[in-house]
Structures are given as structure tokens and as C-alpha cells.
Amino acid sequence: MAKTPTAPRPSQSDAAPASDDAATVPAKTRSKLLLFGAPAALLLVLGGGLWFSGALSGLVGGHKPIRVSGPVFIKVPEIVANLNVTDGRDSYAKLEATLELANSASAAEVRHDMPRIIDVFQTYLRAMHPSELQGASGTYRLREALINRVRIAAAPNVIRNVLFEELIVQ
């Protein structure tokens, strides 16, 4: 059996077109939204990205970037100290070290505090036994102890590290 074609049902928009203006209002609103909304959203996203990256504050005239200088090295004069030995024989330690500072602004103050730093090194070395300085672990413990002591002696200046140039235990 053959089907008889049926006529399509009229939809509401086909059945009664109210007016031309009513049908074009959503299209005009949508085109205005795209015309003004898309560029505004794009500008907001772009401005937010520039703001959070820091580029916008530099363009607007915000704070100038801080110049970070590299580390500064100050040589500590050679120190020779006798070690704490109980059996009556002499034992000495010779130390040549360099201090690593965080920036060059505090270099003059640390040079001014150098007698205090030498005294801290000398006092600590005199209290050590020769067996405490043996091996890599002894050198590491000495470095950590000297860093802690020199940070206190040179405060508020920032001392990053104590670098050994020469360490001889006799």
C-alpha cells in the first residue's frame, strides 16, 4: 500500500507572523551583543592576562623592577688556630675562606664586621678536636657551624655561604 502524502503542519511562526519587527528583534539583539560584547570580552581577557603577567603595570608606569645583583664574595684573612688536644701534642688548623653575600649593598658593612667574624672563626676552631675535622662529614659540619655563627655575627646582613679555599689540619 502506498502512503498518501500528508500536508506539513503549520508551526507557530508560519501560522501567524505577527510583524516583521517582532521577528527581527532577536536577530538585532544578537548582532549587537556580538558586535559590542565580543570585543569587550576580548579586551577584558587580554587586560587580565597583561595585568597578571606584570606587563601592564610596567606600561602604565607602576613600580620599577628591582635590580637583583649577583652574589658578592669577600675573602676572610687566613686563620691559623691550635686545636683542642688533651694528650699534650700540638695540633693546628689553617683555614682560608670566602664569604658569599646575597647582594653588594651589605659588602661594606660585612668588611667593617670582619674582626668580629675572624674572632668567631678563631674561637670555634680552638674548641674543636682534630678528629672532628676528619673526612668530608667533618668539613661539612664545620661549614654549617661557621655559617650559623657568621650569620649571627654579621646580622642583619645576609650571608649565604662560607666557602673553603684551604683547610689544613696538622
C-alpha positions as CSV (number, residue, x, y, z in Angstrom):
1,M,0.0,0.0,0.0
2,A,1.1,3.4,-0.9
3,K,1.1,6.1,1.6
4,T,-0.7,9.2,0.9
5,P,1.3,12.3,1.4
6,T,0.2,14.4,4.2
7,A,0.5,18.2,4.4
8,P,3.0,19.5,6.8
9,R,1.6,21.0,9.9
10,P,2.0,24.7,10.2
11,S,4.3,25.9,13.1
12,Q,3.5,28.9,15.2
13,S,6.0,31.1,13.3
14,D,4.4,30.1,10.0
15,A,0.9,30.2,11.1
16,A,0.7,33.7,12.3
17,P,3.5,36.1,11.5
18,A,2.8,39.0,13.9
19,S,5.0,41.5,12.2
20,D,8.4,42.0,10.6
21,D,9.8,43.9,13.5
22,A,9.0,41.2,16.1
23,A,10.9,38.6,14.1
24,T,14.0,40.7,13.6
25,V,14.3,41.9,17.2
26,P,16.2,38.8,18.4
27,A,18.4,38.9,15.4
28,K,19.3,42.6,16.0
29,T,19.9,42.0,19.7
30,R,22.1,39.1,18.9
31,S,24.1,41.1,16.4
32,K,24.6,44.0,18.8
33,L,25.7,41.5,21.5
34,L,28.3,40.1,19.1
35,L,29.3,43.5,17.9
36,F,29.9,45.0,21.3
37,G,30.2,42.1,23.7
38,A,32.9,40.0,21.9
39,P,35.4,42.9,21.7
40,A,34.7,43.8,25.3
41,A,35.2,40.3,26.5
42,L,38.4,40.0,24.4
43,L,39.7,43.3,26.0
44,L,38.9,42.0,29.5
45,V,40.7,38.7,28.9
46,L,43.7,40.4,27.3
47,G,43.9,43.1,30.0
48,G,43.7,40.5,32.8
49,G,46.5,38.5,31.2
50,L,48.7,41.5,30.9
51,W,47.9,42.6,34.4
52,F,48.8,39.2,36.0
53,S,51.9,38.8,33.9
54,G,53.1,42.2,35.1
55,A,53.4,43.8,31.7
56,L,50.5,46.1,32.2
57,S,51.9,47.6,35.4
58,G,55.1,48.4,33.6
59,L,53.3,50.1,30.7
60,V,51.0,52.1,33.0
61,G,54.0,53.4,35.0
62,G,53.9,51.2,38.0
63,H,56.8,50.3,40.2
64,K,60.2,50.0,38.5
65,P,61.6,46.5,38.6
66,I,64.1,45.8,41.3
67,R,67.6,45.1,40.0
68,V,68.9,41.9,41.6
69,S,72.6,41.8,41.7
70,G,74.5,38.6,41.8
71,P,76.3,37.3,44.8
72,V,79.3,39.1,46.2
73,F,82.4,37.3,47.6
74,I,84.5,38.7,50.5
75,K,87.7,36.9,51.4
76,V,88.4,36.2,55.1
77,P,92.0,36.6,56.1
78,E,93.9,33.4,56.7
79,I,93.3,31.9,60.1
80,V,95.7,29.6,61.9
81,A,94.3,28.2,65.2
82,N,95.6,25.5,67.6
83,L,93.0,22.8,68.1
84,N,91.8,21.3,71.4
85,V,94.1,18.4,72.1
86,T,94.3,16.7,75.5
87,D,97.4,14.5,75.1
88,G,99.9,17.3,75.1
89,R,100.9,17.4,71.5
90,D,100.3,20.4,69.2
91,S,97.7,20.3,66.5
92,Y,96.8,23.2,64.2
93,A,94.2,24.1,61.7
94,K,94.8,26.5,58.8
95,L,91.7,28.0,57.2
96,E,91.3,30.2,54.2
97,A,87.6,31.0,53.5
98,T,85.4,33.3,51.5
99,L,82.0,34.6,52.5
100,E,79.2,34.7,49.9
101,L,76.9,37.6,50.4
102,A,73.4,37.9,48.9
103,N,74.0,41.4,47.4
104,S,76.6,44.1,47.2
105,A,74.7,46.5,49.4
106,S,75.9,44.9,52.6
107,A,79.5,44.3,51.5
108,A,80.9,47.4,53.2
109,E,79.2,46.5,56.5
110,V,80.5,42.9,56.4
111,R,84.0,44.2,55.8
112,H,83.5,46.5,58.8
113,D,82.5,43.5,60.9
114,M,85.4,41.4,59.7
115,P,87.3,41.4,63.1
116,R,84.2,40.0,64.8
117,I,83.9,37.3,62.1
118,I,87.6,36.3,62.4
119,D,87.1,36.1,66.2
120,V,84.1,33.8,65.7
121,F,86.0,31.6,63.4
122,Q,89.1,31.5,65.6
123,T,87.1,30.7,68.8
124,Y,85.2,27.9,67.2
125,L,88.3,26.3,65.7
126,R,90.1,26.4,69.0
127,A,87.3,24.4,70.6
128,M,87.4,21.6,68.0
129,H,89.2,18.4,68.3
130,P,91.3,17.2,65.3
131,S,89.1,14.1,64.9
132,E,86.0,16.3,64.4
133,L,87.6,17.8,61.2
134,Q,88.4,14.5,59.5
135,G,86.7,13.5,56.3
136,A,84.0,15.1,54.2
137,S,81.5,14.9,57.0
138,G,83.8,16.8,59.4
139,T,84.3,19.6,56.7
140,Y,80.5,19.7,56.2
141,R,79.8,20.1,59.9
142,L,82.5,22.8,60.2
143,R,80.9,24.7,57.2
144,E,77.4,24.6,58.7
145,A,78.6,25.7,62.1
146,L,80.6,28.6,60.7
147,I,77.7,29.7,58.5
148,N,75.4,29.8,61.6
149,R,77.9,31.7,63.6
150,V,78.9,34.2,60.9
151,R,75.2,35.0,60.2
152,I,74.8,35.9,63.8
153,A,78.0,38.0,63.9
154,A,77.1,39.9,60.6
155,A,73.4,40.3,61.2
156,P,71.3,41.9,59.7
157,N,73.4,41.4,56.6
158,V,72.6,38.2,54.6
159,I,75.5,35.7,54.4
160,R,74.6,32.8,52.1
161,N,77.6,30.6,52.4
162,V,81.1,30.1,53.7
163,L,83.3,28.7,51.0
164,F,86.6,27.0,52.0
165,E,89.6,27.8,49.8
166,E,92.0,25.9,52.0
167,L,91.6,23.8,55.2
168,I,94.6,22.1,56.5
169,V,94.6,20.1,59.8
170,Q,98.1,19.2,61.2
